Amino acid sequence: MAGEMSTIRTVGVVGAGQMGNGIAHVCALAGYDVLLNDADATRIDAAIEIVRKNMARQVHREIIKQADMDAALKRIKAAPKLGAFEAVDLVIESVVEQDDAKKKVFADLRTTLKPTAILASNTSSISITRLAATTDRPDKFIGVHFMNPAPVMELVEIIRGLATSQETYDTSLAFIDSLGKKIANAEDFPAFIVNRVLVPMINEAVYTLYEGVGSVEAIDKAMKLGAHHPMGPLELADFIGLDTCLSIMQVLYEGLADSKYRPCPLLVKYVEAGWLGRKTERGFYDYRTDPPTPTR
Ligand SMILES: NC(=O)c1ccc[n+]([C@@H]2O[C@H](COP(=O)([O-])OP(=O)(O)OC[C@H]3O[C@@H](n4cnc5c(N)ncnc54)[C@H](O)[C@@H]3O)[C@@H](O)[C@H]2O)c1
C-alpha cells in the first residue's frame, strides 16, 4: 500500500515510451496529477492507451478497484508542449538513454519550470552529477531509477548527484515512498547498482551467442532453468530494448575505462539494424510470430 503523499502534487513526465507510461501509471494511481510529454505527440496518446490497458488488467486481477482506475486516468493529461509544465512540482525525465537528448529536455524546461520544482532523471546509467551540472538547479536534481515495468516492479534506485541537496533527497524519498515503492540508495557511478550488475551479464550472454557457445534458445533456457532467472538474458535484453542495453554498456565502458565492459559487436549490429527488441517487434526474437521465433 502506498504511503502518505509527499509535498509534490503535480508530476511532469517527459518521454512517453515504455518507462514513461509506467511512471505516469504509478504516479496517477498514487493520487498525483500527471502531465505527459513526448517529442512525438502520437507517442503520448499511445502511452495513455497502454496505461488504460494495464490498469484494466490490474482491475481484472483485483489489484486495484475500477473507481481507482477511473480517477487515475482522469489525472493523466497529454502535454505535447513543455510550456504546459509551469505548475509541476517534479519533472521525471524518461527520454532515450542519450546525454544530448536528456540535456536538451532540461534546457527546454529552463524558462518554464517554477524555481522550486525538482528535476529527476530516470536514466539507467548516465551520471546524475554531469546531467545536473547542465541545468539551472543542480541542487534540485536527482536520479530516480524505476525498474521495468514500473507498475509491477517494487524497486526504485535513488541516486544523489554531487550537488543534490538534502531537501531534494528527502522530498524525493517521501515521493517514491508514497508510490508504494521500495528504495535502494546508489552512489553516482556508471549504471548505479542494478544495471552495473545486470547489463554486463546480458552483454556476456550476447558474447556467448556471438561466439557460438549456445543458440538463443539454449542460452535463455540455460539461465532460466540453471540459474532460476525468471527470464532468459536475451529475452530480457529484448524487453529492456537493445538500444538501451548498448547505451548502458557504452556508459560503463567509457565511464570506467575498463575493456571488460566493451559492448558485444553483435549487440551493436542488432541496434544498427533497428532490431531493438519487443518495441520494434524484432530483436533476438521475432515477436511477429506466436510464440516468438529466435532470429539466430
Ligand atoms: N527499458 C528499460 O527497461 C528501462 C528501465 C529503467 C530505466 N530506463 C530508462 O528510461 C529512459 C527511457 O527508456 P524507455 O525504455 O522508456 O525508451 P523508449 O524508447 O521506449 O522511449 C523513449 C521516448 O523518449 C522520447 N523522446 C526522445 N527524445 C525526446 C525529447 N527530446 N523530448 C521528449 N521525448 C523524447 C521518444 O519519442 C520515445 O517515446 C532511458 O533513460 C532508459 O535508460 C529504461
The ligand as an ORCA input file, in Angstrom:
! r2SCAN-3c Opt
* xyz 0 1
  N      13.726     -0.020    -20.878
  C      14.037     -0.278    -19.624
  O      13.982     -1.441    -19.180
  C      14.414      0.842    -18.685
  C      14.372      0.626    -17.298
  C      14.683      1.676    -16.435
  C      15.047      2.917    -16.953
  N      15.096      3.099    -18.322
  C      15.475      4.419    -18.821
  O      14.289      5.134    -19.131
  C      14.547      6.041    -20.207
  C      13.552      5.780    -21.323
  O      13.669      4.447    -21.760
  P      12.459      3.684    -22.486
  O      12.774      2.229    -22.395
  O      11.149      4.198    -21.987
  O      12.706      4.164    -24.011
  P      11.658      4.240    -25.219
  O      12.478      4.147    -26.461
  O      10.535      3.279    -25.012
  O      11.035      5.720    -25.080
  C      11.784      6.886    -25.197
  C      10.819      8.026    -25.562
  O      11.528      9.275    -25.487
  C      11.012     10.104    -26.498
  N      11.923     11.231    -26.711
  C      13.142     11.215    -27.282
  N      13.680     12.463    -27.242
  C      12.770     13.266    -26.614
  C      12.736     14.638    -26.256
  N      13.756     15.458    -26.543
  N      11.643     15.138    -25.616
  C      10.605     14.326    -25.317
  N      10.578     12.995    -25.634
  C      11.646     12.478    -26.269
  C      10.822      9.171    -27.685
  O       9.912      9.722    -28.655
  C      10.260      7.925    -27.002
  O       8.842      7.941    -26.946
  C      16.007      5.833    -20.615
  O      16.810      6.763    -19.939
  C      16.280      4.412    -20.118
  O      17.642      4.181    -19.868
  C      14.765      2.085    -19.187
*
